[in-house]
Protein backbone atom coordinates (compact mmCIF):
# COMPACT_ATOMS: atom_id res chain seq x y z
CA UNK A 1 0.00 0.00 0.00
CA UNK A 2 2.86 2.40 0.77
CA UNK A 3 4.43 1.85 -2.66
CA UNK A 4 1.11 2.71 -4.31
CA UNK A 5 0.97 6.04 -2.43
CA UNK A 6 4.53 6.91 -3.46
CA UNK A 7 3.79 6.24 -7.13
CA UNK A 8 0.53 8.18 -6.93
CA UNK A 9 2.28 11.11 -5.22
CA UNK A 10 5.10 11.08 -7.79
CA UNK A 11 2.53 11.24 -10.60
CA UNK A 12 0.44 13.93 -8.92
CA UNK A 13 3.27 16.35 -8.08
CA UNK A 14 4.27 17.27 -11.68
CA UNK A 15 0.59 17.65 -12.57
CA UNK A 16 0.03 19.96 -9.61
CA UNK A 17 3.07 22.06 -10.54
CA UNK A 18 1.86 22.32 -14.15
CA UNK A 19 -1.64 23.35 -13.08
CA UNK A 20 -0.22 25.98 -10.69
CA UNK A 21 2.10 27.37 -13.40
CA UNK A 22 -0.84 27.58 -15.84
CA UNK A 23 -3.04 29.30 -13.26
CA UNK A 24 -0.37 31.89 -12.49
CA UNK A 25 0.23 32.50 -16.20
CA UNK A 26 -3.44 32.92 -17.08
CA UNK A 27 -4.17 35.00 -13.97
CA UNK A 28 -1.42 37.45 -14.93
CA UNK A 29 -3.02 37.96 -18.33
CA UNK A 30 -1.47 38.10 -21.75
CA UNK A 31 -0.07 41.17 -23.40
CA UNK A 32 1.95 41.85 -26.51
CA UNK A 33 4.06 44.21 -24.45
CA UNK A 34 5.34 41.50 -22.09
CA UNK A 35 8.67 39.79 -22.57
CA UNK A 36 8.42 36.05 -23.26
CA UNK A 37 9.19 33.90 -20.25
CA UNK A 38 12.45 31.96 -20.06
CA UNK A 39 10.54 28.80 -20.98
CA UNK A 40 9.02 30.43 -24.07
CA UNK A 41 12.38 31.83 -25.17
CA UNK A 42 14.03 28.42 -24.68
CA UNK A 43 11.32 26.64 -26.69
CA UNK A 44 11.46 29.25 -29.48
CA UNK A 45 15.26 29.05 -29.79
CA UNK A 46 15.20 25.27 -29.92
CA UNK A 47 12.30 25.21 -32.39
CA UNK A 48 14.24 27.57 -34.64
CA UNK A 49 17.33 25.39 -34.37
CA UNK A 50 15.33 22.24 -35.15
CA UNK A 51 13.67 23.90 -38.15
CA UNK A 52 17.02 24.23 -39.93
CA UNK A 53 18.20 20.90 -41.36
CA UNK A 54 21.59 19.80 -40.02
CA UNK A 55 22.97 19.70 -43.56
CA UNK A 56 22.25 23.44 -43.92
CA UNK A 57 23.50 24.72 -40.55
CA UNK A 58 27.13 25.12 -41.59
CA UNK A 59 26.49 25.91 -45.22
CA UNK A 60 28.36 28.81 -46.79
CA UNK A 61 26.55 31.66 -48.49
CA UNK A 62 26.40 30.80 -52.23
CA UNK A 63 26.44 34.49 -53.18
CA UNK A 64 29.66 36.44 -53.20
CA UNK A 65 29.72 39.73 -51.27
CA UNK A 66 29.69 41.87 -54.38
CA UNK A 67 28.25 45.40 -54.29
CA UNK A 68 25.31 44.26 -56.44
CA UNK A 69 24.46 41.33 -54.14
CA UNK A 70 24.80 43.48 -51.01
CA UNK A 71 22.51 46.13 -52.51
CA UNK A 72 19.95 43.48 -53.51
CA UNK A 73 20.07 42.02 -49.99
CA UNK A 74 19.59 45.43 -48.39
CA UNK A 75 16.67 46.18 -50.69
CA UNK A 76 15.05 42.83 -49.88
CA UNK A 77 15.49 43.42 -46.14
CA UNK A 78 14.06 46.94 -46.44
CA UNK A 79 11.01 45.67 -48.38
CA UNK A 80 10.22 42.53 -46.40
CA UNK A 81 11.90 42.63 -42.98
CA UNK A 82 12.47 46.18 -41.80
CA UNK A 83 8.79 46.73 -40.98
CA UNK A 84 9.21 44.52 -37.91
CA UNK A 85 12.99 44.35 -37.43
CA UNK A 86 13.87 48.01 -38.25
CA UNK A 87 16.51 49.02 -40.78
CA UNK A 88 19.27 48.50 -38.21
CA UNK A 89 17.91 45.09 -37.11
CA UNK A 90 17.03 46.20 -33.57
CA UNK A 91 13.33 45.27 -33.75
CA UNK A 92 12.40 48.68 -32.32
CA UNK A 93 9.62 49.67 -34.72
CA UNK A 94 5.96 50.58 -34.31
CA UNK A 95 4.98 47.04 -35.25
CA UNK A 96 7.88 45.34 -33.50
CA UNK A 97 7.15 46.94 -30.13
CA UNK A 98 3.61 45.55 -30.13
CA UNK A 99 4.31 42.03 -31.38
CA UNK A 100 4.37 38.96 -29.18
CA UNK A 101 6.90 37.57 -29.13
CA UNK A 102 8.94 40.61 -30.02
CA UNK A 103 11.14 40.41 -33.13
CA UNK A 104 14.63 39.43 -32.05
CA UNK A 105 17.48 41.90 -32.21
CA UNK A 106 19.19 40.65 -35.36
CA UNK A 107 22.40 42.30 -34.27
CA UNK A 108 22.71 40.08 -31.19
CA UNK A 109 24.88 37.00 -30.84
CA UNK A 110 21.88 34.66 -30.44
CA UNK A 111 20.48 35.71 -33.81
CA UNK A 112 23.79 35.55 -35.59
N, C-alpha and C positions, 0 to 999 in steps of 0.2 A: 504494500500500500504506500509506503514512503517513497519508493522509486517512482510510482505513478504521479505523486504530487510534485516531485522534482521535475519530471518531464513536462508536466502540465504548466508548472511555473516558468520553466525555461522557454516554453512556446508562447506563454502569455506576455512575458516581459517585453520582447521586441514589438509585439502588437500594441501594447500599451504605450510604449515610447513613440511609435509611429502615429498613433491616434493623437497623443498629446502634441507632437510636432505639427500635425495637420491642423489641430484646433488653434494653436498659437498663430500659425501662419494665416489662416482664414480670419481669425479674430482681428489681426492687425490690418487687414484689408490689402488690396492690391492697388498699386499705382505705377504709372509709367515713369514716375520721377524717382522711384526707389532704385537702389543698387541691387543687382542680383545677389542672392545669398552665396556663401562659399560653396554650398552643395550645387547650386545652379551653375555657377561659374565652372566648377570642376566637371560637371556633366557636359556642359557646352564645349569646353576645351577638348575633352575626350571624344565627343561626338564628331567634332571637326577633324580631329586626328584620324578617327576611324573612317571618315568619309573619303579620305585621300588614299588611293591604293598604294600599297607598299612599293610597288614598282615605280610610282611617280614621285615619291617623297624626296628623293635625292637627284631628280632629273635636272639637267641644266636647261637654261632658257634657250630655245632654238633660234631666237632672234638676236642678232648682234646689236650692240648698243650704238647704233648709228643715229645721227641727228634725226633722220626721217622716222625711224622706229620709236625713238623717244618722244618725238612730237605726236605721233599717232597714239602712243600710250597715254600721254597727258590729255589729249583730246578725248579719248575714250573714258578716262577717269572723270574728266570734267563733265561729260555728258551723262554718264551712267552711275557714278559713285559719289561724286562730290555733294550731291543733295543731302546725303546722310552723313558722309564721312568728312566733309569740308575739303577745300582745296589742299590744305596742308595735312590732311589725314587725321586730324585731332578728334573728329566726331562731334565737335561743338558747333552744331548748326541748329536752326529752328526746328527741323524735323528730328535731328539726332538727339536733342535734349529731351524730347518727349516720347522717345521710343523705349520699349521694354522688350528685351534687354537693350541697353544703349549700344550704339555702334562702337566697336573697339577702337582704341587709338592705334591707327595703323603704323605709327612711328615707334611704338613700344616693342620691346624685345619679344614678348609673347606672340605678337602678330607677325613678326618677322621670321 
